Amino acid sequence: MPDSLTAFELLLDIDQRCRSLAAGPVAEPAAAHTWSGIGFRIGEQCFVAPMGEIAEILHEPRFTLLPGVKPWVRGVANLRGQLLPIMDLCGFFGVELSPLRKQRRVLVLEYDDIFVGLQVDEVLGMQHFAQTDLDT
């Protein structure tokens, strides 16, 4: 290498040598087929609902009781101008509802013509699973 190279020319030479020695683009690993779900607890049992079936998760909203309905029908709530029927999943399955009100959540399902809130003891968060783990 001649000593008469300017600093800029030297940097250009280093850049060209680095580019020629660099490996080609790193191949992306094959995308694993996964699905995501929201984990929740009813009594002592834990469940997962696919993300596509949950529209949103709410703290327990104010609701109006309905006369003459099953005990597991909690009532209806006003969710941004839309009536949201709230069902107590613990009551439906005959499990005692957790006394810890701060952990209770309502999973809002919006699927085709169904718009309903399912009250659960606790939401555990989002998890990712292999597609083979999905039982439909």
For each residue, the residues with C-beta under 8 A, 3 or more apart:
1: 5 13
2: 5
3:
4:
5: 1 2 9 10 13
6: 9 10
7: 10 11
8: 11 12
9: 5 6 12 13
10: 5 6 7 13 14
11: 7 8 14 15
12: 8 9 15 16
13: 1 5 9 10 16 17
14: 10 11 17 18
15: 11 12 18 19
16: 12 13 19 20
17: 13 14 20 21
18: 14 15 21 22
19: 15 16 22
20: 16 17
21: 17 18
22: 18 19
23: 26
24:
25:
26: 23
27:
28: 31
29:
30:
31: 28
32: 130
33: 130 131
34: 128 129 130 131
35: 50 51 128 129 131 134
36: 50 51 126 127 128 129
37: 48 49 50 51 126 127 129
38: 48 49 51 54 57 107 123 124 125 126 127
39: 46 47 48 123 124 125 126 127
40: 46 47 48 49 105 107 120 121 122 123 124
41: 44 45 46 47 120 121 122 123 124
42: 45 47 89 90 93 95 120 121
43: 90 93 95 96 98 121
44: 41
45: 41 42 95
46: 39 40 41 124
47: 39 40 41 42
48: 37 38 39 40 127 129
49: 37 38 40 53 54 107
50: 35 36 37 53 54 134
51: 35 36 37 38 54 126
52:
53: 49 50 109 111
54: 38 49 50 51 57 107 108 109
55: 108 109 110
56: 108
57: 38 54 105 106 107 108 123
58: 61 79 105 106 108 117
59: 104 105 106
60: 101 104 105 106 119
61: 58 77 79 84 86 106 117
62: 77
63: 74 75 76 77 86
64: 75 76 77
65: 74 75
66: 69 73 75 76
67:
68:
69: 66 73
70: 73
71: 88 91
72: 87 88 89 90 91 92
73: 66 69 70 85 86 87 88
74: 63 65 86 87 88 119
75: 63 64 65 66 85 86
76: 63 64 66 83 84 85 86
77: 61 62 63 64 83 84 86 117
78: 81 82 83 84
79: 58 61 82 83 84 108 117
80:
81: 78
82: 78 79 115
83: 76 77 78 79
84: 61 76 77 78 79 108 115 116 117
85: 73 75 76 115 116 117
86: 61 63 73 74 75 76 77 106 116 117 118 119
87: 72 73 74 92 116 117 118 119
88: 71 72 73 74 91 92 97 119
89: 42 72 92 93 118 119 120
90: 42 43 72 93 95 96 97 98 119 120 121
91: 71 72 88 94 95 97
92: 72 87 88 89
93: 42 43 89 90
94: 91
95: 42 43 45 90 91
96: 43 90
97: 88 90 91 104 119 121
98: 43 90 103 104 121 122
99:
100: 103 104 121 122
101: 60 104
102:
103: 98 100 121 122
104: 59 60 97 98 100 101 119 120 121 122
105: 40 57 58 59 60 119 120 122 123
106: 57 58 59 60 61 86 117 118 119 120
107: 38 40 49 54 57 117 118 120 123
108: 54 55 56 57 58 79 84 115 116 117
109: 53 54 55 114 115 116 117 118
110: 55 114 115
111: 53 114
112:
113:
114: 109 110 111
115: 82 84 85 108 109 110
116: 84 85 86 87 108 109
117: 58 61 77 79 84 85 86 87 106 107 108 109
118: 86 87 89 106 107 109
119: 60 74 86 87 88 89 90 97 104 105 106
120: 40 41 42 89 90 104 105 106 107 123
121: 40 41 42 43 90 97 98 100 103 104
122: 40 41 98 100 103 104 105
123: 38 39 40 41 57 105 107 120
124: 38 39 40 41 46 127
125: 38 39
126: 36 37 38 39 51
127: 36 37 38 39 48 124
128: 34 35 36
129: 34 35 36 37 48 133 134
130: 32 33 34 133
131: 33 34 35 134
132:
133: 129 130
134: 35 50 129 131
135:
136:
